Amino acid sequence: MILDTLKTWIVAKDGNDGNAGHPTAYPIVTAGNAKLTIGAAITAAAAGDTILIFPGTYNEVVSVNKVGLTIEGLNKESVYITASTARTFSVIANGCIIRRIKCYNTWIGDTAYGFSMTADRCTIEDVYAEASDSAPGFDLCGSNYCNVNRCIGKGPKAGFNAGLGVGHIIKDCIGIATGLAGQSSVCGINSAASSIVFHNCMGLASSSQVNQTVEGMYLTGSRVTLVNGIFKASCTVKTNSNVYGVHVTGTGVSALLDKCHISVDAAAYKQAGIYVDDGRCLAKDCLVIATAVNEYENLTVKSQVTGSENLKFVDNATPTPGFFPTSFIISYKITWTTGNNAGVVSYVAAWNTTSNEFTLQAALANNIEVGDGYTLTSKDSACYEAAATGVLQVANCHPSDDITGDVIVENPTLVDVLADNGLATKVLTNKAIQNKSTGAIDYYDDDGETVILTQTPTDGESSITRTPS
């Protein structure tokens, strides 16, 4: 290792802020040379200098305020920076490079970021950032043209926030939201930035709270591209709110989802793998899964309702919906498991929680008998859903038919004509012979003898006359 000792600063737990802060030899000796705090090294450094942090836990608030600083932990698993006030580690100067640190914030507040950045043209790599309250663990805040690689943000409300900036390239990053009581929403990755690419990223959001929107990825910026990503939202309790794998919203918002795995697993009033309520979104080559959780299983009819045996029934053992609004109750689905209607799906029109009487939206072909079994599930999940003001186009995604709202399905089965041993190239370049009598064209393989494709054009007699020679 060759170090410019006058441009390199070292920080270690056996250091002292009164030390010169420069390495004097290699291997580096920290005692008597290193600074004790990162803040002291930043104060002493000049623009463009490098600060090396040795393993340890540093209890301090760090603000990187000099252009072009490089700050590196020597081991990404053992350099910890903790604070219990706003912004544990913040970058406010342009052109900085930050690598291999872990940042934790235990403060209660919406600015208690683990890591935040408001600067431009920075490179951030191998940073883990965690918040304990409503602030995101990792926050780009409004910075521009940054490269972010192999970073993880975790927090109760939001894991990773791409902010309001423009021009980021974010690769191999993870945002994890664990759910926070009292919040209206939680999301794994939130992005309001424009002209931004997420490559090989994961947005994971889960919650055990009621009345909360849960989103793996929340997009409100324009020209956003997600490639090879995994986005999942789950809720472990009944909620009258919404659960989305990817949520696209906002006038002028546009998003491209390419080769992504998107899933929701919840018992929610509304849930969708991809939901566009405003703006435009194209999903291409994606696997989308929306699973409705059975709220109540192995239920049985306790009594009939005379005169409406095929439309109403009573089950006084079914838990009441509690806080759910009428619109949510109506969205319940009943799947009959035993009896004359086994295998039939019904939808609830009304649920009188005083008399425990269910009314179905449509009468069944057969009467509902005492002892008939059923499961009660929240509203059907949709893999793809678009509101009236949103446009969602789906191409070559699986499944291709689980759709709610105004969704455009294009080319549900795309065929790669080049995949079969270069078939298209051979058809265009190799020998081809047409039978003048039948019109059939034989296309040959590279050996000039094996026919790999035969095509017979359809000619209308009214327009074409063929005279064999």
N, C-alpha and C positions, 0 to 999 in steps of 0.2 A: 504494500500500500504506500502510495506517495501522496503526502499531504502538503498543501500550502499552509504552513502553520499560522501565518498571519491572517489568512482568510478562513480558517477553520476553528470552530469553538467546540468545546466538549462540556457536557453536563453529566454529573454522576452523583449518586447518593453520598459518597464520601468526599464530595467537593465542598467548596466554600465560595460564596459570592465575592469574597475578597481576592480570590486567586486570579491569575492572569487569564485563565480560561482557554489557553491554547495547548495543544499537544506538543510535547517537547521531543518525543522520540517514538519509535515504533519497535515493539508493541507499546501502545499508549499506556502511560501511567496516569491514573485519574487523581490519586491522592496528591495534594499540593499543587495541582494544575487545573482541575475541572471546576466549573461553576457548580453551585448547588441547585440553582433554580433555572428553569428554561427562560423565565422572564428576564433574569439578569444577563443571560447570554444574548437575548434579542436586543437588549438595551446597549450592550457593548458592541454588537456586530454592526457592520456597514452593509449597505445594499449589495446583494449578490453573494454574500458570505454563506458558509455552510455551518450548521449546528448539528452535532452528533449527540444523541441522548443515550446514555447507558441504561441498562435494565434497572427497574425500580418503580416505586409509586410516588408520583409528584403531585402533591396537594396544592394546586395553584390554578389561577385563571390565566390563560395564555392568550395574548393578542399579538398576532404577527403583523407588524405595521411598517415593515421596511421592504421595499421593492426587491423582488428577485431572490429572497432568502430561500435556502434549502434547509429543511429541518427533517432529520431522519432518526428514527429509533433504530438501534442496532439489532433489535429482535422484536418483531411485531407481536409476539406473544408475551412479552415481559416488560414493556414500557407502558405504564399506566399513568394517565393524567386525570385527576378527579377534582371536582368542585361542587359547592352547594350554593352557587349563585348563578346569575345569568351567563350563558355561553362559556362552557369550560374551555374550549379551544376555538378561537376565531381567527380567520384570515381576512384582513382588510386592505392589504397591499397587493398590487398586481404582480403577476409573473412569478409567483412562489411555487415551490415544490415541497410537498409534505408527504412523508412516507413512514409506514410501519409504527403506528402508535394506536393506543386504545384510550378513548375519552369517555368519561362517565360524568353524568350530572344528576345530583340527588335533590336539587332545588325544586320547589313547587311553583310553577308559573309557566306561561306560554312562551317565554324566551329562554327557558332552561335547556338549551341545546347541548348535546354532547359535543358536536362539531358544527361550526357554521362558517360560511364564506360569503363575503360580499365583494370580492375582488374578481378581476378578469384575467384570462389567459394563464390560469394556474393548472398544475398537475397534482392530483391527489391519488395516492396509491396505498393499498393495504392499510386502510384506516377503519377501525371499528368504533362506532359512536353510539352511545346509549343514553336516553333520557328517561326520567321517571315520572313525568307528568304530561301536560298537554303539548309541549314542544316536540318537534321531530328529533329523533336521535341524530340524524345527519341532515344538514340543511344547506342548500346552495343559495338561498335567500334572494337572489337577484343578480348573481354573478353572470359573466358572459364568456363564451369561448373557452371552456375548461375541459380538460380530460380527466375523467374520474374512473379509476380501475380497481377492481377487487376490493371494494369497500362495502361495509355492512352498516346499516342504520337500524336501530331498534328503539321502539317507544310504545307506550300504552295507546296514544292517539295516532301517531304516524311514525313510520320507520325511516323513510327516506323521502326528502322533499327536494325536488329539482327547481323550485323557486319560480321566479318571474323573468328569468334572463333569456338568453338566446345563444344558440350555437354550441351546445355541449355535446360531447361524445362520452357516453357512459357505458362501460363494459364490465361484465362479470360482477355486478353489484347486486346486493340483496336489501330489500326493505321489509321489516317485520313489525307489524302492529299487533299488540296483544289485547287491546280493549281497555277502555277507561270509563268508569262510572261517571255519569253526568255529562258526557260528551254526545253531541248529536251524530257524530260520524267518526270512524276510524279507517285508515287506509295504509296498506303496505308501502306503496309508492305514490306520491302525489306530484304531478308535474303541470305547472302552468307555463313552463318555458316553451319557446317556439324554436323551430328548426333544430330539433334535438333528436339524437339517436340513442336508443337503449338496446344494447346488444348482449345477449346471454345474461339477462337480468331476471330476478325473481321478486315479485311483490306478493307478500303473504299477510293476510289480515284475518284475525279470529277474534271473537268476542263472546262473552257469556253475559252481556248486559242486554236489557230490554230497551226498546224504543231507540235503536241505534242503527245507522246505515253503515254497512261493512263493505269495504271495497279492496280488492287486491291491487288494482291500479286505477287512479283517478286522473283523467286527462282533461285539461282545460286550455291547452296551448295549441297553436296551429303548427302544421307541418311536423308532426311527431311520428317517428318510426320505431316500432317495437319488433325486434328480430330475435328468433330463437329464445323467447322468454317463457317463463312459467308464472302465472298469476292466479292466485286462489283466494277466495273469501269464504269463511265459514262462521256459523253462529250456532252455539251449543244450546241456546234457549229459544223459546218462542219469542218472536219480535214482530211488532206491527210496522216495522220499517223496511228497509231495502238491503239486499245483499247482491253485489255484483262482482264478477271476476275482473272485468274491465268496464269502466264507466267513462263514456265520452260525452262531454257537455260543453255548451258555450257557442254563441254566434261566431261564425268564422273559424271554429275549431276543425282541424282535419287530422286524421290519424290513419296510419297504415300498420296493420298487424300481420306479420309474415312468419309462418312456421312457429306459432306459439301454442302452448298448452294452457288452456283457460278453464277453470272449474269453480263451481259454487256448491256448497254443501250446507244447507240451512233449512230452518223452519221459519220462513219469513212471509210477510204480506206480499212482497214482490221480490223475485230473484231471477237473475239472468246471467248467463255466462258473459255475453257482450251486450251492453245496453247503451244505446245512443238516444239521448233525449233532445239533443240539439247538435248542430254541426254535421260533419260527414266522417264516415269510417269505412275503410275497405279491409276485410279480413280475408287472408289468402293462406291456404295450406295449413289451417289451424285445426287442432283437436279441441272441441269445446264440450264440456260436461256440466250439466246442471242437475243436481240430485235433490229432490224434495225429501226431507226427513219425515218419516211417519211420526206424527205427534203422539198418537194413541194407537196401540196395536192390540189384537186379541180382544176386541170389544164384542158385546152381544146385545141384541135387542131384548129389552125387558118387558115391553108390552106394546100392543097394537093401538092404533087410533081408529075407532069404529067409524066406518064410512069412508075412510081414507087409507085403507090398509096398504095400498101400493104407492102412497105419496108421503105418509107420515109415520113416525114411530117414536117410542119413548125409550130412553136409556138413562136411568137416574144414576148410573155409576160413572158416566163419562165426566171427567173434570170439566168445569166451566171455563170458557175462554178468558175470563177475568178482564184484563185491561184492553183486550182487543176491540177495535171499533166494529161497527156493523159491516162496513165494507170488507173487513178481513174475515169475519165469520162467514159471509156469503161466499167467500173464495175457497172454503174448505171442500175437500174432495173425499168422498166415501168410496172405498173399494170393498165390495162384498166378497167375503172369503168362503162362506158356507151358506147353504140354503138354496131356495129356488132361483135366486139371482146371483149365484156365485160367479165371480169373474166380471160382473158388470160394474161400471163406474158411474157414480151419481155425484151431483153437486148440491151443496146445501143452499137453500133459498132463505131459510130462517132457522134460528136456534133460540128457543125460549129457555133461558137458563134458570127460570123459576120452576117451570113444569117439566124441564128436561125433554121437551118435545122438539124433534127435528122435522122440518119440512123440506122436501127435496125440490129442486128446480123443475124436474119433470117426473111424471109418474112412471113407475117401473112396469114391465110387462107382467110380472108376477107379484103377488102379495108379499109383504114383508111379514115374516113369521117370528114369533117369540123364539129366541135362541139363535136366530141368524147371526153369523159372525161378520165383522167388518173391521177395517182400519180407517182411521180418520187422519187425513194429511192436509197440511196447509196448501196454499195455492200452487197449482202446477208450476214447475220451473220451465223457463224457456232458455234454450241455448243462445238464441239470438232475439233481441227485441229492439224495436225502434219506435220512438214516439212520432207524433205527427210532424214535429219540427226537426226530426233527426233523419239522416239517411245512412243506412247500413247496407253495404254490398258484401256478399259472401261468395267466395270463389274457391272451389276445391277444398272445402272444410268438411269435417265429420263431427256430428251428423249434419246432413244437408237439409233436413226438413223440420227440425224442432224450432218453429218460428212463431213469434208474436209480434204483431204490428206491421209496419211498412218496411219489410226487409226485401232487398233485391238479391235473388240467388242467381249467380252467373257461373256457368260451366261447373256444375256440381261434380263432374268427373272429368278432370283435365287429363289428357293423354300426352305423354312425352314421346314424340315420334322419334327422337334420337336415342331413346333408351334401348331399343331392340337392335343391338349390334349396328347402329348407325344406319337404320333402314332408310331414313329420309335422304341421307347423303348418297347412298347407293342408287336410289331411285332417280336422283337428279343427275348422277355422273356416269353410271354404268350403261351397258347395252340394253336397249329396249326394242322389241319387235311387235308390230301391230298386224293382226290378221285382217286383211282387207275385206273378207267376207263377213266376219262376225263383228269386227271392230275391236275385239279384245286385244289388250296390250299386255305382253309379258315383259316383266322387268327382271334382269338377271343379276346374280351375285358376282363377286369379283372374278370367279373362275370362267365367266362367260357361258356357262352351261346350265347352272342351277337356277331355276325360276323361283324368285323369292316373293313375287307379288304379281297377281293378274288382275287387271281392272278393265271392265267393259263400259265405256262411256254410253250414256243414254242419249240417242239422237232422235229428235222428233221428225217423223216422216214428212211433215208439212214444210220443213225448212231445209232438210238435208237429203240428197239423193246420192247413194253410193253405187258405183258401177265397178264391179271387180274386173281386174285386167286378166 
